[in-house]
Amino acid sequence: MTYPDAMQLLKAKREELGQNEVARILGCSPATISRIVNDDYPNPEHILRRVIETFGGLFVTCPVLEDIPLSRCADERKKPFAAVNHQAVRLWKACQSCEQNR
């Protein structure tokens, strides 16, 4: 999915859910959403990446969890290290070298 596709997806989700709800889901302000949609936001790539991760419906292959939604991948790679169990450690290590973790 490209950034122009993400922009179209953002506009569609804003129409469907409302600007405030989209902002809440993406973890930014409603003003940020408005500025991005109106092409008045400098460097919107990080927000558009979150749009792709959250609303894109894409799947990735994780070496630990196998095929998972990109949104789950994004959630897992943001977690801090926690030696709760063997799988958690394996997952954290895999996330550190994953191409999805930019």
N, CA, C and O atoms as a printed pandas DataFrame, in Angstrom:
     atom_number atom_name residue_name chain_id  residue_number  x_coord  y_coord  z_coord
0              1         N          MET        A               1    0.852   -1.171    0.000
1              2        CA          MET        A               1    0.000    0.000    0.000
2              3         C          MET        A               1    0.899    1.235    0.000
3              4         O          MET        A               1    1.862    1.310    0.763
4              5         N          THR        A               2    0.582    2.188   -0.848
5              6        CA          THR        A               2    1.376    3.405   -0.965
6              7         C          THR        A               2    0.801    4.512   -0.086
7              8         O          THR        A               2   -0.305    4.384    0.440
8              9         N          TYR        A               3    1.550    5.591    0.069
9             10        CA          TYR        A               3    1.056    6.703    0.864
10            11         C          TYR        A               3   -0.168    7.375    0.224
11            12         O          TYR        A               3   -1.073    7.782    0.952
12            13         N          PRO        A               4   -0.231    7.507   -1.125
13            14        CA          PRO        A               4   -1.490    8.019   -1.701
14            15         C          PRO        A               4   -2.684    7.107   -1.376
15            16         O          PRO        A               4   -3.790    7.593   -1.138
16            17         N          ASP        A               5   -2.459    5.788   -1.368
17            18        CA          ASP        A               5   -3.522    4.854   -0.969
18            19         C          ASP        A               5   -3.907    5.081    0.490
19            20         O          ASP        A               5   -5.086    5.044    0.845
20            21         N          ALA        A               6   -2.906    5.315    1.327
21            22        CA          ALA        A               6   -3.160    5.556    2.748
22            23         C          ALA        A               6   -3.961    6.840    2.932
23            24         O          ALA        A               6   -4.827    6.912    3.804
24            25         N          MET        A               7   -3.677    7.850    2.118
25            26        CA          MET        A               7   -4.425    9.099    2.204
26            27         C          MET        A               7   -5.892    8.863    1.848
27            28         O          MET        A               7   -6.783    9.395    2.510
28            29         N          GLN        A               8   -6.146    8.077    0.816
29            30        CA          GLN        A               8   -7.526    7.755    0.441
30            31         C          GLN        A               8   -8.205    6.958    1.552
31            32         O          GLN        A               8   -9.368    7.200    1.875
32            33         N          LEU        A               9   -7.484    6.020    2.129
33            34        CA          LEU        A               9   -8.016    5.222    3.236
34            35         C          LEU        A               9   -8.318    6.117    4.447
35            36         O          LEU        A               9   -9.348    5.949    5.099
36            37         N          LEU        A              10   -7.432    7.057    4.744
37            38        CA          LEU        A              10   -7.654    7.989    5.850
38            39         C          LEU        A              10   -8.926    8.804    5.611
39            40         O          LEU        A              10   -9.737    8.979    6.520
40            41         N          LYS        A              11   -9.091    9.293    4.403
41            42        CA          LYS        A              11  -10.290   10.083    4.077
42            43         C          LYS        A              11  -11.556    9.236    4.217
43            44         O          LYS        A              11  -12.574    9.700    4.731
44            45         N          ALA        A              12  -11.475    7.997    3.756
45            46        CA          ALA        A              12  -12.640    7.105    3.849
46            47         C          ALA        A              12  -12.980    6.792    5.308
47            48         O          ALA        A              12  -14.151    6.795    5.687
48            49         N          LYS        A              13  -11.968    6.526    6.117
49            50        CA          LYS        A              13  -12.205    6.225    7.532
50            51         C          LYS        A              13  -12.719    7.455    8.274
51            52         O          LYS        A              13  -13.548    7.339    9.176
52            53         N          ARG        A              14  -12.233    8.615    7.897
53            54        CA          ARG        A              14  -12.726    9.850    8.512
54            55         C          ARG        A              14  -14.208   10.051    8.184
55            56         O          ARG        A              14  -14.991   10.477    9.032
56            57         N          GLU        A              15  -14.574    9.739    6.950
57            58        CA          GLU        A              15  -15.981    9.834    6.543
58            59         C          GLU        A              15  -16.837    8.807    7.286
59            60         O          GLU        A              15  -17.956    9.102    7.708
60            61         N          GLU        A              16  -16.296    7.601    7.437
61            62        CA          GLU        A              16  -17.031    6.504    8.077
62            63         C          GLU        A              16  -17.154    6.671    9.596
63            64         O          GLU        A              16  -18.241    6.525   10.156
64            65         N          LEU        A              17  -16.028    6.977   10.255
65            66        CA          LEU        A              17  -15.985    6.981   11.722
66            67         C          LEU        A              17  -16.035    8.366   12.353
67            68         O          LEU        A              17  -16.364    8.513   13.530
68            69         N          GLY        A              18  -15.707    9.367   11.567
69            70        CA          GLY        A              18  -15.594   10.722   12.108
70            71         C          GLY        A              18  -14.158   11.042   12.447
71            72         O          GLY        A              18  -13.373   10.161   12.798
72            73         N          GLN        A              19  -13.828   12.301   12.339
73            74        CA          GLN        A              19  -12.457   12.741   12.543
74            75         C          GLN        A              19  -11.954   12.484   13.964
75            76         O          GLN        A              19  -10.810   12.066   14.144
76            77         N          ASN        A              20  -12.786   12.726   14.968
77            78        CA          ASN        A              20  -12.359   12.518   16.351
78            79         C          ASN        A              20  -12.046   11.062   16.640
79            80         O          ASN        A              20  -11.061   10.765   17.317
80            81         N          GLU        A              21  -12.865   10.151   16.141
81            82        CA          GLU        A              21  -12.642    8.721   16.391
82            83         C          GLU        A              21  -11.393    8.226   15.667
83            84         O          GLU        A              21  -10.617    7.454   16.230
84            85         N          VAL        A              22  -11.192    8.659   14.433
85            86        CA          VAL        A              22   -9.993    8.264   13.694
86            87         C          VAL        A              22   -8.753    8.769   14.426
87            88         O          VAL        A              22   -7.770    8.040   14.566
88            89         N          ALA        A              23   -8.800   10.015   14.892
89            90        CA          ALA        A              23   -7.664   10.576   15.637
90            91         C          ALA        A              23   -7.401    9.774   16.911
91            92         O          ALA        A              23   -6.248    9.493   17.237
92            93         N          ARG        A              24   -8.455    9.405   17.629
93            94        CA          ARG        A              24   -8.293    8.618   18.851
94            95         C          ARG        A              24   -7.639    7.277   18.552
95            96         O          ARG        A              24   -6.717    6.860   19.253
96            97         N          ILE        A              25   -8.116    6.602   17.510
97            98        CA          ILE        A              25   -7.581    5.289   17.148
98            99         C          ILE        A              25   -6.109    5.390   16.748
99           100         O          ILE        A              25   -5.306    4.526   17.100
100          101         N          LEU        A              26   -5.761    6.442   16.017
101          102        CA          LEU        A              26   -4.384    6.599   15.548
102          103         C          LEU        A              26   -3.459    7.226   16.585
103          104         O          LEU        A              26   -2.242    7.253   16.403
104          105         N          GLY        A              27   -4.041    7.733   17.678
105          106        CA          GLY        A              27   -3.222    8.323   18.728
106          107         C          GLY        A              27   -2.681    9.697   18.393
107          108         O          GLY        A              27   -1.555   10.035   18.757
108          109         N          CYS        A              28   -3.481   10.484   17.704
109          110        CA          CYS        A              28   -3.079   11.851   17.386
110          111         C          CYS        A              28   -4.284   12.769   17.582
111          112         O          CYS        A              28   -5.354   12.315   17.985
112          113         N          SER        A              29   -4.114   14.029   17.303
113          114        CA          SER        A              29   -5.206   14.970   17.517
114          115         C          SER        A              29   -6.104   15.065   16.277
115          116         O          SER        A              29   -5.659   14.786   15.164
116          117         N          PRO        A              30   -7.365   15.458   16.472
117          118        CA          PRO        A              30   -8.244   15.698   15.325
118          119         C          PRO        A              30   -7.680   16.768   14.383
119          120         O          PRO        A              30   -7.877   16.699   13.170
120          121         N          ALA        A              31   -6.984   17.748   14.944
121          122        CA          ALA        A              31   -6.378   18.791   14.109
122          123         C          ALA        A              31   -5.315   18.202   13.179
123          124         O          ALA        A              31   -5.168   18.637   12.037
124          125         N          THR        A              32   -4.583   17.217   13.677
125          126        CA          THR        A              32   -3.575   16.560   12.842
126          127         C          THR        A              32   -4.239   15.870   11.656
127          128         O          THR        A              32   -3.762   15.977   10.526
128          129         N          ILE        A              33   -5.326   15.169   11.909
129          130        CA          ILE        A              33   -6.053   14.496   10.829
130          131         C          ILE        A              33   -6.526   15.521    9.811
131          132         O          ILE        A              33   -6.366   15.326    8.606
132          133         N          SER        A              34   -7.104   16.602   10.290
133          134        CA          SER        A              34   -7.595   17.650    9.403
134          135         C          SER        A              34   -6.467   18.220    8.549
135          136         O          SER        A              34   -6.626   18.391    7.340
136          137         N          ARG        A              35   -5.342   18.512    9.169
137          138        CA          ARG        A              35   -4.213   19.090    8.423
138          139         C          ARG        A              35   -3.653   18.117    7.394
139          140         O          ARG        A              35   -3.269   18.528    6.299
140          141         N          ILE        A              36   -3.602   16.832    7.733
141          142        CA          ILE        A              36   -3.097   15.849    6.767
142          143         C          ILE        A              36   -4.035   15.753    5.574
143          144         O          ILE        A              36   -3.588   15.776    4.428
144          145         N          VAL        A              37   -5.323   15.647    5.834
145          146        CA          VAL        A              37   -6.310   15.523    4.753
146          147         C          VAL        A              37   -6.305   16.766    3.865
147          148         O          VAL        A              37   -6.519   16.670    2.657
148          149         N          ASN        A              38   -6.063   17.927    4.460
149          150        CA          ASN        A              38   -6.042   19.177    3.697
150          151         C          ASN        A              38   -4.657   19.522    3.158
151          152         O          ASN        A              38   -4.419   20.647    2.718
152          153         N          ASP        A              39   -3.745   18.550    3.193
153          154        CA          ASP        A              39   -2.388   18.695    2.663
154          155         C          ASP        A              39   -1.668   19.893    3.287
155          156         O          ASP        A              39   -0.984   20.650    2.599
156          157         N          ASP        A              40   -1.833   20.046    4.584
157          158        CA          ASP        A              40   -1.233   21.167    5.307
158          159         C          ASP        A              40   -0.392   20.674    6.486
159          160         O          ASP        A              40   -0.157   21.427    7.431
160          161         N          TYR        A              41    0.059   19.430    6.443
161          162        CA          TYR        A              41    0.830   18.849    7.541
162          163         C          TYR        A              41    2.207   18.483    7.016
163          164         O          TYR        A              41    2.307   17.720    6.055
164          165         N          PRO        A              42    3.278   19.003    7.617
165          166        CA          PRO        A              42    4.616   18.669    7.139
166          167         C          PRO        A              42    4.981   17.223    7.478
167          168         O          PRO        A              42    4.811   16.784    8.616
168          169         N          ASN        A              43    5.466   16.513    6.519
169          170        CA          ASN        A              43    5.934   15.134    6.709
170          171         C          ASN        A              43    4.910   14.221    7.379
171          172         O          ASN        A              43    5.131   13.770    8.503
172          173         N          PRO        A              44    3.795   13.942    6.706
173          174        CA          PRO        A              44    2.754   13.108    7.319
174          175         C          PRO        A              44    3.026   11.612    7.238
175          176         O          PRO        A              44    2.155   10.814    7.584
176          177         N          GLU        A              45    4.211   11.216    6.790
177          178        CA          GLU        A              45    4.489    9.803    6.539
178          179         C          GLU        A              45    4.287    8.927    7.764
179          180         O          GLU        A              45    3.766    7.818    7.638
180          181         N          HIS        A              46    4.681    9.389    8.948
181          182        CA          HIS        A              46    4.540    8.538   10.139
182          183         C          HIS        A              46    3.070    8.313   10.487
183          184         O          HIS        A              46    2.714    7.236   10.965
184          185         N          ILE        A              47    2.225    9.287   10.263
185          186        CA          ILE        A              47    0.796    9.100   10.512
186          187         C          ILE        A              47    0.199    8.208    9.423
187          188         O          ILE        A              47   -0.619    7.337    9.717
188          189         N          LEU        A              48    0.601    8.419    8.178
189          190        CA          LEU        A              48    0.079    7.582    7.093
190          191         C          LEU        A              48    0.517    6.130    7.268
191          192         O          LEU        A              48   -0.215    5.213    6.895
192          193         N          ARG        A              49    1.687    5.916    7.824
193          194        CA          ARG        A              49    2.120    4.536    8.120
194          195         C          ARG        A              49    1.187    3.925    9.166
195          196         O          ARG        A              49    0.804    2.760    9.050
196          197         N          ARG        A              50    0.821    4.701   10.185
197          198        CA          ARG        A              50   -0.130    4.203   11.183
198          199         C          ARG        A              50   -1.492    3.911   10.557
199          200         O          ARG        A              50   -2.172    2.967   10.958
200          201         N          VAL        A              51   -1.893    4.723    9.571
201          202        CA          VAL        A              51   -3.154    4.470    8.858
202          203         C          VAL        A              51   -3.082    3.114    8.168
203          204         O          VAL        A              51   -4.018    2.319    8.251
204          205         N          ILE        A              52   -1.969    2.852    7.488
205          206        CA          ILE        A              52   -1.787    1.573    6.798
206          207         C          ILE        A              52   -1.804    0.425    7.802
207          208         O          ILE        A              52   -2.476   -0.583    7.586
208          209         N          GLU        A              53   -1.063    0.579    8.903
209          210        CA          GLU        A              53   -0.993   -0.475    9.919
210          211         C          GLU        A              53   -2.344   -0.747   10.558
211          212         O          GLU        A              53   -2.704   -1.898   10.803
212          213         N          THR        A              54   -3.088    0.315   10.827
213          214        CA          THR        A              54   -4.329    0.186   11.581
214          215         C          THR        A              54   -5.522   -0.186   10.718
215          216         O          THR        A              54   -6.318   -1.047   11.094
216          217         N          PHE        A              55   -5.651    0.446    9.578
217          218        CA          PHE        A              55   -6.848    0.278    8.760
218          219         C          PHE        A              55   -6.611   -0.478    7.452
219          220         O          PHE        A              55   -7.565   -0.775    6.733
220          221         N          GLY        A              56   -5.356   -0.791    7.135
221          222        CA          GLY        A              56   -5.033   -1.351    5.829
222          223         C          GLY        A              56   -5.467   -2.783    5.591
223          224         O          GLY        A              56   -5.586   -3.205    4.441
224          225         N          GLY        A              57   -5.705   -3.540    6.654
225          226        CA          GLY        A              57   -6.115   -4.932    6.492
226          227         C          GLY        A              57   -5.023   -5.818    5.904
227          228         O          GLY        A              57   -5.315   -6.868    5.330
228          229         N          LEU        A              58   -3.776   -5.403    6.045
229          230        CA          LEU        A              58   -2.661   -6.160    5.497
230          231         C          LEU        A              58   -2.161   -7.186    6.506
231          232         O          LEU        A              58   -2.307   -7.008    7.715
232          233         N          PHE        A              59   -1.574   -8.254    5.998
233          234        CA          PHE        A              59   -0.990   -9.300    6.832
234          235         C          PHE        A              59    0.498   -9.394    6.550
235          236         O          PHE        A              59    0.946   -9.136    5.433
236          237         N          VAL        A              60    1.256   -9.762    7.564
237          238        CA          VAL        A              60    2.694   -9.994    7.429
238          239         C          VAL        A              60    3.014  -11.352    8.034
239          240         O          VAL        A              60    2.248  -11.886    8.835
240          241         N          THR        A              61    4.149  -11.897    7.641
241          242        CA          THR        A              61    4.585  -13.170    8.204
242          243         C          THR        A              61    5.613  -12.895    9.280
243          244         O          THR        A              61    6.702  -12.387    9.014
244          245         N          CYS        A              62    5.246  -13.240   10.488
245          246        CA          CYS        A              62    6.113  -13.076   11.655
246          247         C          CYS        A              62    6.838  -14.407   11.880
247          248         O          CYS        A              62    6.214  -15.464   11.794
248          249         N          PRO        A              63    8.152  -14.372   12.168
249          250        CA          PRO        A              63    8.864  -15.630   12.403
250          251         C          PRO        A              63    8.413  -16.349   13.676
251          252         O          PRO        A              63    8.698  -17.535   13.841
252          253         N          VAL        A              64    7.729  -15.666   14.560
253          254        CA          VAL        A              64    7.286  -16.276   15.811
254          255         C          VAL        A              64    5.784  -16.571   15.768
255          256         O          VAL        A              64    5.355  -17.664   16.138
256          257         N          LEU        A              65    4.988  -15.600   15.318
257          258        CA          LEU        A              65    3.533  -15.739   15.355
258          259         C          LEU        A              65    2.916  -16.166   14.017
259          260         O          LEU        A              65    1.702  -16.346   13.921
260          261         N          GLU        A              66    3.750  -16.326   12.993
261          262        CA          GLU        A              66    3.337  -16.694   11.634
262          263         C          GLU        A              66    2.543  -15.557   10.991
263          264         O          GLU        A              66    2.919  -14.399   11.174
264          265         N          ASP        A              67    1.475  -15.821   10.256
265          266        CA          ASP        A              67    0.731  -14.769    9.554
266          267         C          ASP        A              67   -0.162  -14.017   10.539
267          268         O          ASP        A              67   -1.054  -14.586   11.168
268          269         N          ILE        A              68    0.114  -12.709   10.649
269          270        CA          ILE        A              68   -0.643  -11.862   11.573
270          271         C          ILE        A              68   -1.014  -10.561   10.861
271          272         O          ILE        A              68   -0.353  -10.171    9.899
272          273         N          PRO        A              69   -2.064   -9.891   11.327
273          274        CA          PRO        A              69   -2.384   -8.580   10.763
274          275         C          PRO        A              69   -1.252   -7.588   11.043
275          276         O          PRO        A              69   -0.607   -7.651   12.090
276          277         N          LEU        A              70   -1.021   -6.685   10.113
277          278        CA          LEU        A              70    0.014   -5.671   10.296
278          279         C          LEU        A              70   -0.247   -4.851   11.551
279          280         O          LEU        A              70    0.697   -4.397   12.198
280          281         N          SER        A              71   -1.504   -4.656   11.901
281          282        CA          SER        A              71   -1.829   -3.909   13.120
282          283         C          SER        A              71   -1.307   -4.645   14.363
283          284         O          SER        A              71   -0.817   -4.006   15.294
284          285         N          ARG        A              72   -1.405   -5.964   14.386
285          286        CA          ARG        A              72   -0.871   -6.741   15.522
286          287         C          ARG        A              72    0.642   -6.644   15.549
287          288         O          ARG        A              72    1.245   -6.511   16.614
288          289         N          CYS        A              73    1.254   -6.710   14.373
289          290        CA          CYS        A              73    2.705   -6.568   14.264
290          291         C          CYS        A              73    3.139   -5.226   14.857
291          292         O          CYS        A              73    4.095   -5.162   15.629
292          293         N          ALA        A              74    2.436   -4.168   14.494
293          294        CA          ALA        A              74    2.771   -2.838   15.010
294          295         C          ALA        A              74    2.637   -2.798   16.529
295          296         O          ALA        A              74    3.479   -2.213   17.210
296          297         N          ASP        A              75    1.594   -3.412   17.060
297          298        CA          ASP        A              75    1.401   -3.448   18.514
298          299         C          ASP        A              75    2.521   -4.215   19.208
299          300         O          ASP        A              75    3.036   -3.777   20.236
300          301         N          GLU        A              76    2.896   -5.356   18.646
301          302        CA          GLU        A              76    3.930   -6.195   19.262
302          303         C          GLU        A              76    5.289   -5.520   19.252
303          304         O          GLU        A              76    6.021   -5.597   20.238
304          305         N          ARG        A              77    5.640   -4.858   18.155
305          306        CA          ARG        A              77    6.977   -4.272   18.083
306          307         C          ARG        A              77    7.124   -3.027   18.942
307          308         O          ARG        A              77    8.247   -2.580   19.180
308          309         N          LYS        A              78    6.025   -2.455   19.415
309          310        CA          LYS        A              78    6.092   -1.295   20.304
310          311         C          LYS        A              78    6.226   -1.692   21.773
311          312         O          LYS        A              78    6.493   -0.844   22.624
312          313         N          LYS        A              79    6.045   -2.953   22.064
313          314        CA          LYS        A              79    6.109   -3.406   23.453
314          315         C          LYS        A              79    7.555   -3.429   23.945
315          316         O          LYS        A              79    8.466   -3.765   23.189
316          317         N          PRO        A              80    7.760   -3.074   25.209
317          318        CA          PRO        A              80    9.111   -3.161   25.773
318          319         C          PRO        A              80    9.470   -4.615   26.062
319          320         O          PRO        A              80    8.605   -5.490   26.081
320          321         N          PHE        A              81   10.740   -4.854   26.282
321          322        CA          PHE        A              81   11.193   -6.201   26.614
322          323         C          PHE        A              81   10.554   -6.659   27.917
323          324         O          PHE        A              81   10.522   -5.924   28.904
324          325         N          ALA        A              82   10.050   -7.883   27.899
325          326        CA          ALA        A              82    9.470   -8.490   29.099
326          327         C          ALA        A              82    9.723   -9.989   29.031
327          328         O          ALA        A              82    9.185  -10.675   28.163
328          329         N          ALA        A              83   10.536  -10.492   29.941
329          330        CA          ALA        A              83   10.871  -11.916   29.966
330          331         C          ALA        A              83    9.776  -12.692   30.691
331          332         O          ALA        A              83   10.037  -13.378   31.679
332          333         N          VAL        A              84    8.558  -12.578   30.194
333          334        CA          VAL        A              84    7.413  -13.242   30.815
334          335         C          VAL        A              84    7.442  -14.737   30.524
335          336         O          VAL        A              84    7.202  -15.561   31.406
336          337         N          ASN        A              85    7.738  -15.068   29.283
337          338        CA          ASN        A              85    7.841  -16.471   28.893
338          339         C          ASN        A              85    8.767  -16.569   27.677
339          340         O          ASN        A              85    9.209  -15.553   27.142
340          341         N          HIS        A              86    9.049  -17.780   27.256
341          342        CA          HIS        A              86    9.982  -18.005   26.153
342          343         C          HIS        A              86    9.496  -17.356   24.865
343          344         O          HIS        A              86   10.292  -16.767   24.134
344          345         N          GLN        A              87    8.197  -17.456   24.574
345          346        CA          GLN        A              87    7.672  -16.875   23.337
346          347         C          GLN        A              87    7.792  -15.351   23.336
347          348         O          GLN        A              87    8.088  -14.760   22.297
348          349         N          ALA        A              88    7.568  -14.714   24.470
349          350        CA          ALA        A              88    7.690  -13.257   24.559
350          351         C          ALA        A              88    9.119  -12.813   24.257
351          352         O          ALA        A              88    9.331  -11.808   23.580
352          353         N          VAL        A              89   10.083  -13.553   24.753
353          354        CA          VAL        A              89   11.487  -13.235   24.494
354          355         C          VAL        A              89   11.806  -13.447   23.023
355          356         O          VAL        A              89   12.437  -12.593   22.400
356          357         N          ARG        A              90   11.380  -14.571   22.459
357          358        CA          ARG        A              90   11.608  -14.838   21.029
358          359         C          ARG        A              90   10.973  -13.749   20.169
359          360         O          ARG        A              90   11.572  -13.287   19.198
360          361         N          LEU        A              91    9.762  -13.345   20.531
361          362        CA          LEU        A              91    9.054  -12.320   19.765
362          363         C          LEU        A              91    9.786  -10.992   19.838
363          364         O          LEU        A              91    9.953  -10.329   18.815
364          365         N          TRP        A              92   10.225  -10.590   21.017
365          366        CA          TRP        A              92   10.947   -9.331   21.165
366          367         C          TRP        A              92   12.224   -9.344   20.331
367          368         O          TRP        A              92   12.531   -8.368   19.646
368          369         N          LYS        A              93   12.964  -10.443   20.388
369          370        CA          LYS        A              93   14.199  -10.552   19.599
370          371         C          LYS        A              93   13.910  -10.483   18.105
371          372         O          LYS        A              93   14.633   -9.816   17.366
372          373         N          ALA        A              94   12.870  -11.159   17.659
373          374        CA          ALA        A              94   12.512  -11.139   16.239
374          375         C          ALA        A              94   12.106   -9.739   15.803
375          376         O          ALA        A              94   12.446   -9.315   14.698
376          377         N          CYS        A              95   11.395   -9.027   16.642
377          378        CA          CYS        A              95   10.956   -7.658   16.317
378          379         C          CYS        A              95   12.130   -6.713   16.142
379          380         O          CYS        A              95   12.063   -5.779   15.343
380          381         N          GLN        A              96   13.210   -6.948   16.887
381          382        CA          GLN        A              96   14.359   -6.045   16.833
382          383         C          GLN        A              96   15.034   -6.046   15.465
383          384         O          GLN        A              96   15.612   -5.038   15.058
384          385         N          SER        A              97   14.966   -7.166   14.754
385          386        CA          SER        A              97   15.639   -7.244   13.454
386          387         C          SER        A              97   14.663   -7.314   12.279
387          388         O          SER        A              97   15.071   -7.547   11.141
388          389         N          CYS        A              98   13.388   -7.115   12.557
389          390        CA          CYS        A              98   12.373   -7.239   11.511
390          391         C          CYS        A              98   12.353   -6.016   10.589
391          392         O          CYS        A              98   12.542   -4.887   11.042
392          393         N          GLU        A              99   12.127   -6.248    9.311
393          394        CA          GLU        A              99   12.048   -5.150    8.346
394          395         C          GLU        A              99   10.854   -4.241    8.599
395          396         O          GLU        A              99   10.867   -3.087    8.168
396          397         N          GLN        A             100    9.835   -4.721    9.278
397          398        CA          GLN        A             100    8.668   -3.893    9.601
398          399         C          GLN        A             100    8.994   -2.878   10.697
399          400         O          GLN        A             100    8.295   -1.875   10.838
400          401         N          ASN        A             101   10.041   -3.130   11.468
401          402        CA          ASN        A             101   10.417   -2.273   12.600
402          403         C          ASN        A             101   11.387   -1.203   12.143
403          404         O          ASN        A             101   12.604   -1.377   12.209
404          405         N          ARG        A             102   10.836   -0.102   11.681
405          406        CA          ARG        A             102   11.690    0.995   11.185
406          407         C          ARG        A             102   11.898    2.025   12.245
407          408         O          ARG        A             102   12.586    3.019   12.014
